[in-house]
Amino acid sequence: QVQLVESGGGSVQPGGSLRLSCAVSGIPFSISTMGWYRQAPAKERELVADITSGDFTNYADSVKGRFTISRDNAKNTVYLQMNSLNVEDTAVYYCKGRYRLVNYWGQGTQVTVSS
């Protein structure tokens, strides 16, 4: 049984911050590549950031300098710190784990940025 459970979403004003968490079980977290994706209404799901088992990170251009992905292997948890949020960041954010060339997805958590 593979489980990826996101938390930390909510509603914030432009310029605000949120920290998302994703707790992972059922796959060997420490050797899995983890990522955060998002999907806005009527748009395709897009990569926000990912992080390898060796802590190499990659970010979408739209979030560089504002978002930080990190992982805590002792807690089997990946995080997404989101700062300087703007309305374009509004989306459902999904946690993804990749192990043995298979992607596993969480249920998503809503992030809404509005005045």
C-alpha positions in Angstrom: 0.0 0.0 0.0 1.5 3.3 -1.2 0.3 6.4 0.4 1.3 10.0 -0.2 -0.6 12.4 2.0 -0.4 16.2 1.4 -1.2 18.8 4.0 -0.7 22.5 4.6 -2.8 24.0 1.8 -5.2 26.8 2.4 -6.1 30.4 1.4 -3.7 33.3 1.6 -3.4 36.8 0.3 -0.9 37.8 -2.4 2.6 38.0 -1.0 1.8 35.4 1.7 3.4 32.1 2.4 2.4 28.5 2.9 4.4 25.3 3.7 3.1 22.1 2.2 4.0 18.7 3.5 3.8 15.3 2.0 4.1 12.2 4.2 5.1 9.1 2.2 4.7 5.4 3.0 4.9 2.2 1.0 7.9 3.1 -1.1 11.5 3.5 0.0 11.4 7.2 0.4 15.2 7.8 0.7 15.9 6.5 -2.8 12.8 7.9 -4.4 12.7 11.1 -6.4 10.0 13.4 -5.0 8.2 16.3 -6.6 5.4 18.8 -6.3 3.1 19.4 -9.2 0.1 21.7 -9.5 -3.0 21.9 -11.5 -5.2 25.0 -11.9 -8.7 24.9 -13.2 -8.9 24.1 -17.0 -5.1 23.8 -17.1 -2.8 20.8 -17.4 -0.8 19.5 -14.4 2.6 21.1 -14.3 5.9 20.5 -12.5 6.5 22.9 -9.7 9.7 21.4 -8.2 11.4 18.1 -7.7 14.2 16.7 -5.6 16.3 13.6 -6.1 17.6 11.2 -3.5 20.9 13.1 -3.7 19.1 16.4 -3.0 19.5 17.8 -6.4 16.6 20.2 -7.0 14.8 21.5 -10.1 12.2 24.3 -10.2 9.7 25.7 -12.7 10.8 29.1 -13.9 7.6 30.6 -12.5 8.5 29.7 -8.9 12.3 30.0 -8.9 13.4 32.2 -6.0 10.1 31.9 -4.3 9.6 28.2 -3.6 11.9 25.8 -1.9 11.6 22.0 -2.0 13.2 19.9 0.7 13.1 16.4 2.1 13.5 14.8 5.5 14.4 11.2 5.0 14.1 10.4 8.7 10.5 11.5 8.5 9.7 10.2 5.0 8.4 13.7 4.2 8.9 16.1 1.4 8.1 19.8 1.9 7.4 22.8 -0.3 7.9 26.2 1.2 6.0 28.8 -0.9 6.8 32.5 -0.4 5.7 35.6 -2.2 2.6 33.8 -3.4 0.6 35.4 -6.2 -2.8 34.6 -7.7 -1.2 32.6 -10.5 -0.1 30.1 -7.9 -3.7 29.1 -7.2 -4.1 25.4 -7.9 -4.4 22.0 -6.4 -0.9 20.9 -5.4 0.0 17.3 -5.7 2.9 15.3 -4.2 4.6 12.8 -6.5 7.0 10.0 -5.7 8.9 8.0 -8.3 10.3 4.6 -7.5 11.3 1.9 -10.1 10.1 4.1 -12.9 6.6 4.3 -11.5 4.9 7.5 -10.4 2.8 7.6 -7.2 0.5 10.5 -6.5 -1.1 12.1 -3.5 -4.7 13.2 -3.3 -3.8 16.9 -3.6 -4.2 19.9 -1.4 -5.8 23.2 -2.5 -3.9 26.4 -2.5 -5.8 29.6 -3.1 -4.2 33.0 -3.4 -6.7 35.9 -3.5 -7.3 39.3 -2.1 
